[in-house]
Amino acid sequence: MEPIVLDEYESAVVPLSVEEVAGLRALAGPRLSITAADTPGEWVIKATAHVGTVVLGAVRVLIRPKVCNANLFHLLEAGGDALSVRPEAFEYDRTGDLVPSFATFFARVTETALGRGVHRAYEEREESLLALRGRIALAAQQRQLGLPLPVACRFDEYTADVPVNRIVKAATERLRRLRGVTSTTRAALTSILGRLEDVSSLHGPELRTATVFNRLDMHYRSAERLARMVLRGSSLLDLVGDAEAGAFLVNMNALFEEFVEARLRDYLLGRLQVEGQAKRWLDSGHRVVQIVPDLIFTRGGPPLYVGDTKYKLLVDEERGRNADYYQLLAYTTALDVHEGILIYCHDDGIAPQPIVVEHTGTRLFVRGVRLDGTPAELDGQLRDLADWLAQRCATRVEIPLSA
């Protein structure tokens, strides 16, 4: 059966059995819409903002982004050092399957991180030893019913067996098992596992806990982020009976938001602090209506500016954008700032003049970030946006509309 190839939000009518429909729904959930067509035995498959691959036996659904492939991998790299993405973009152009291309990209990002050495840190351990190490673990020692040896010890060990390495190792193992991964990439993934041979298996709670990076392990940030995509955002790829089945789908909404946040944080370093997805309250009692702005800009004190990132193309500019204006106005009001900005994934030529809200004077700006250029051009747009934001936040006093 030929693969079903869709772009974001595109739909197609295809023949499927009831069992295949049930299987695809179980794998993709709401990330892929499947409804009955007018003709019995045919179904309408509609993509959402998730791109990637869904496989169920002979049925293969490939969902491609509207972003050019080079920029797709550039967005995936958010937060780390920029890499040339030509091999992965070419492979994706040729096959249309995100899984093997992503595996290649993950291997290169992880190799780059490990090139600076396997990260090590102090981890607390508790073991029974023949000689005292560290300090005695009193509770464990008491359970030995008076036996002097072995000694229950609690100590700090400088080790590579730390959560960030366990997350990266688990994702590497999963990707290496996939069909379709090239032999070159599989060899690279095997080499990565060799570097992490002293790292144990992933513990369940670790994936639910955010990793806090510091200057010693900041180079792991991109590899860890991609590893979490593999482990948390997919059912990739399980074997159901003798049929290959699984899904790997990337949320382009979240991807664009995270990329904009990471780039602005880097470009505003030393000028503004950027809080992403920071929870606040709309109501004064802080109990009823919670808000989560994509971007809050501060200098370590109260908010100076607020932004919301939108990965969508608007067909009806007025009606489509109205709801976004209302949302941004709520953010500016709750945070007590005079201005806010909507950042879209395209540039429709709108002049940087604000909408001025009647009676309050709040200014709501709109800026577009084009995703159809080169990665360098994309970064240049966000660097310009960072400079613009720094200028707007230079003072909290009223800025003339002509500014």
N, C-alpha and C positions, 0 to 999 in steps of 0.2 A: 504494500500500500504506500502510495506517495505521501510524503509529509504534508501536513496541513500548515501552511505558512501564512501568518497574519502579522500585520503591523499593530502597534498599540491602538486600542479601541476599534479595530477593524473586525468585521464579522464575515463568516462564510457558512454556506449551507453544505453539509456533508452527510453521507450515509453512515449511520452508526447503529449498532445493536443496543438494546436496552442495558445489557450487561456492560458494554463499553461506556455508555453514558454514566452509569452508576460508578464505574471505576474511575473515570476522569474526574467526576465530581468529588469523589473521596480524596483523590490525590491533590487536586488544585483548589478545592473549596471555592470561596467567593472570588478568588483571583482569576477565575475563568468562568464566564457565563455560558450555560448550555440550556437551550430551550427548544421545545418541539417546533418543527417547521410545519408548513401547510400540508406537505406530502408525507404520508406515513413512512416511517423508516428513515426520515431525514431530520437532521437537527441543526439548529443555528448555534454555532460556536462564536462567541464574541470575546475579544481580548479586553483587558482593562489596562491599567497603568503598569501592570507587572509584565516583564519581558523575561524570556528564557525558554525552557524546554519542559514539556510534559510528555511522558512516555507510558503507554499501556499496551504491551504486546506489540502488535503490528501498527498500532495507532501512535503517531508521533506528531505532536503539535509544537511548532516553532513560532514563538512570538518575538518579533524584532522591534527594536526601538526606533522612534522617529529621529533620534539623535544619530549623527554619523558615528560609525563604529569606533573610530579613533577616540572620539570624545566620550563614548560609553565607558571605555576602559580608563580614560582620564578621570571620569567621575568616580569610578570604582576605587581609584587610588587615593581619594580624598584624605588629606591629613598627612601624607608622607611625601617623600622626595619624588619629583616627577620622573617617570620612566618613558623611554621610547616604547610605544605600544604597537609598532608596525607588525611584528609577527602575529600577535593575537588578533589584531584588526583584520589582517589578511586572511587568517584562518577562519575567522567569523564570516568575512565576506564570501569565502569559498563554500562553507558548509551550511551557514545559517543556524548552526547549533551552538548555543552559548556554553554548554557544559564543557566540551573539550577546550574551547578557547579560554574559558574562565580558569580551568585547571592549569593551563600553560601560564596564564597571567599570575595566578596565585603562586606557582612555583618560582617565577622570577622575582616577585615581590618578597617572598620568604627567603630565597637565596640571598637577596640584597641585605635583608635584615640580619641573617645569620653570618654574613660576611664580616660583620663587626664583632663577631663572637657570640656564642650562645649566652643568653642572659642568665645571670645567677643572682640570687638574693638569699638573705638569711631567713630560714623557716624554722619555726619551733618544732622540735621533735620530742617524743616521749618513748623511750625504749628501756628494756631491762638489759643491763650490761654487767660484765664481770668486774669492772672498775668504775669508780665514780666519774661521771662526765657532766659538767654543768652543775646542776643542783638536784637534790633528791626530790622525786615526785612523791610526796608524803602519802597521799591517798592510795596510790598504787603500791607503795612499799608496805603499807599496813595490811594490804590484802594478801601479802606473802606469808602471813601467820608467823612472823618472827624470824623467818629465814634471812640471814644477812646477805646472801648472794642468790641470784643476781641482784644488782642494785637498780631500782627503778629510777631512771634519770630523766630529767627534762633539760634540754639544751637547745641552743641555736646552731643550725648547720648551714654553711654557705653552699648552696646547691643549685643545680639547674632544674630540679624537680619542683617547679613553681607553677601557679595556675596559668600564667600567660603561655608558657611552653606547653603545658598539657592541652590547652585549647588549640594551639597551632598544630601539635602532633596529631590530635584527634581528627582535625579537618584534613590533614595530609593523608592520613590512612584512609579516610573515606573517599577522597578524590582518586587515590591510586587504584581503588577497586573498580572504578567506573569503566564501562565499555565506551569505546570511542576516543579515549585519551590516547594521544600519540605515544609511540614507544620512547621518543626523546623526552617527553614530559613525564612519562612514568618513571624513567630512569632518574630524572631530576627529583621527583617526589621520593623515590627510594633513597637517594642520597641525603635528602633532608631528614628522613627518618633515622638514618645512620648518625647524623649529627645530634639527634635527640634521643639516642638509645638509653640514656640514663633517666629519662623522663617517664613517669608512670602514667597510667590511664587517667582519663578525665573523670573527675568526680561531678555528679549531677548538679549540686548547688553552685559550682563554680561558673557555669554558663549563665546562671541567673544573677550573678554579681558583676557589676561593672568593674573593669580594670582601671586602676588609677595609675597613670604613667608619670614618671619623673624623668629627669635629664639623663639618667643611666639607661633607661629602656624605651625612650621616646621613639627610637628607630624601629621598634616592634609595632608601632601603632597601626600602620596599614595592614601588615600581615595578620595581626590579631583581629582587625575589623573584617577582613575578608574571610578569616576562619570562622568567625561568628555567623557570617552569611551562609556558609556551608552547613554549619551544625544546627543553626536555629531556624533559618529561613527556607529549609528544604526538607523533602522526604527522599533524599537522594542517595543512591537509587536502591531501593529494596528489591529483592526477588520474591515474587508472588508465584508459587508453583514453579513452572518452567518459563514463565513469561517475565521479561524485563518490565519493571514498573517503577515509576518515580516521577518526581517533579523538582525542578530547580528554577525558581522564579524570583526575580529581583524587582523590588518596588521602586519604580523610577521617581515617584513622588518623594520618598524618603531619601533616595540617592541624591537627587538634586538639592534637597534641603541640607543634607549633611555636607555636601561639597561646598555650597555657598558659605555655610557656617565655618567650615575648616579654613577656607581660603581667606575669608574676612578676618578671622582670628589671627592668622599669620600676618596679613598685610597691615593690620591695625596694632600689632604688637608694640607696646611702649606708648601708644596713643590712646587706645580705648580697650576696655575689656569686653569680650563678647560672651554672653550667656545664651546657650541654645536650649530650646524646649524647657525654659524655666517656668515652673508652675506658679501662678499668681491667682488672686481672687478678684472677681468682678464686684461682688457685694461687700459692703463695709463690715459685715459680721464675719467674713471669711469662712462661711459654712455652706453656702448654697450653690453658687456658680463659680466653678474653677475655669481659668483661662490658661492657655499654654502658648504664649507667643514663640514664634520660631527664633527670633533674635531680639535680645535686649542689650543695649550698649550703655556701659557705665564707665566711670573712672574709680571704681571701688566703692562708690557711694550709691545714692539714689539713681534710678534710671534717667538717662539723658535722651534716649531715642529708642524707638521700637520698630521692628520690621517683621514682615510676613512673607514667606517664600512660596511661590505658586508654580508648580510644574503643570501648566496647562496652556493650550492654545484657545483663545476666545473667538468664537465665530460671531456671536452678537456681542460686540465690545461693551455696549452700554449695560444691557441686562446682565451679562455674564460677570461684569466687574462690580456691579452694585453690591452684591453680597460680600465681596472682598473688602470694599470700602467700609461697609457696616462693621465687619469683623475688626478691621484695623482701627476704626474709630473707638470701638469698645476697649481695645488695648491701650490706646493713647489716654482715654479717660481714666481707666483703672490705674494706670501707671503715673498719671499726672504729668504727662509730657505734652509739648505743644506740636510735635510733628511725628509722623510715622511714614514708613515706606513699604510699598508692595513691590516685590522683586519677581518678575515673570521670566519664564524660560525662553523668551523670544523678545525681539525688539520691533515694535510696530511703528516706530518713528514718533512716538509721543514726546513732545517737548517736556523738559524737566520742570514744568510749572505745576504747582500743587493745586489740588481741589481744596478750597478754603471752606470749612464747615460754617454755615450760618450761625450766628449768635455766639459761638465759642471761638472762632478764628483759628481752630486747629487746622494744620496743613497736612494733607495726605498726598504724598508723592508716588509716582509710578516709574519704575525703571525696568528695562528689559535686558536680559543677558542672552545673546545669541549663542546657539549650540551648533551652528552649521559651519563654523570656521575651524581653524586649527586649534589644538590644545593651547598653544602659546597665545593665540588671539583670545581664547576664552579666559585664560588667566589675566591677560591684559585688561579685559573689561572689568573683572572683579577688583583688580588693583586700582583702576580708576574709580570704581564705586567706593572702595575703602577710603580713598583720598577725599571723595565728596562727603562721605559720612563724617569723617574727622573734622571737616570744615563746618558742617552743620552742627556738630556737637561742641564746637569751640566755645560756645557760650549758651547758656540757657535763656538769655533775654530774647525778646521778640526780634525776629529777623524780617526786614522789609521784604514784601512780596517780590520785588524786583531783583532780590539777591539770587 
